[in-house]
Amino acid sequence: MPNPAPPTTRPMYWLASAALAVVVVLNLINGNSTWPRLLSLVALLGAFSLLGLYPPLTERPTWASWLISLLLLLAFGLLVLRLTGRLV
């Protein structure tokens, strides 16, 4: 059984996940979002949700660490492509 995280880290990850979920829903409702933006927001939402389930100070399963890393890399890659003008 993993050690529970300190009480200050877990709520911050869940707060970030909730904020990203609100942004995704509002972008879908307004219809003014492109697929790279939505994909990067969903990747960040998934990463922060997994960080909320398995915070850094606990013994995290290796699959969760890999998935968090891949989701953050995907979000960062899409951000770089959007900033350089290769994706709209």
N, C-alpha and C positions, 0 to 999 in steps of 0.2 A: 504494500500500500504506500503510495507516494506521500511524502510529508506535505502538509498543507502549506500554502504560500502565506507570507505575512499578510495581514488584513488590508494593507494599503495597495498592493499590486493588482490583485484580482479584480476589484471594482473598476480600476482605471481601464483595463482591457475590455471589460464589458461595456463601459461607458463609450469607449471608442467604437466598439462594434455596433452599439445602438445608434450612435450618431451617423455612422456609415450606412446603416440600414435605412435611416430616415432620408439620407441624401439619395440613395438608390431609388427608393419609392417615389420621392419627389421628382427625380429625373424621369422616371417612367411615366408618372402622371402628366407632367408638363410636356413630354415628348420632344424635348429640345436637346437630347443627349445622343451622342454617337456611340457606336459599339466599342471603340477603344476605351472611352471614358467609363462606360458601364462595366466593361470587363476588368479594368483596373480597380474600380470601386468594389466590385464583387470579390476580387482577389484580396484586397485589403480587408474586407469584411471577413472573409474566411480565415485569413492569417490572424487577425485580432481575436476572432472567436476561438480559434485553437489556442492562442496564447492565454485567453481567459480560462480555458479548460485545463491547460497544462502550463502554468506560469514558469518563468525561468528558474526559480529557486527550488522547483520540485524535480523529481526524477521523471523526465518526460520520455515517452516512448520514442524510439528512433524514427518510426514512420511519421510521427507528428512533427518532429524536428525537420525532417526532409520536406514534408508538405508545407510547413511554415516557410522554409527557405525558398522553395519553388514558387509559392504564391507571392512572396515579397519580391523575388527576382522578376516575376511576370509583371507585377505592378510597376516596378522601377523601369523595366524595359519599355513598357508601353508609355510611361511618362517621358522617357528620353525620346522615344519616337515622336510623340506629340509635340514636345518642345523643339525638336529639330525640324518640324514641319513635314515629316514623312507620313504622318497620320493626322487626320483632321479631328 
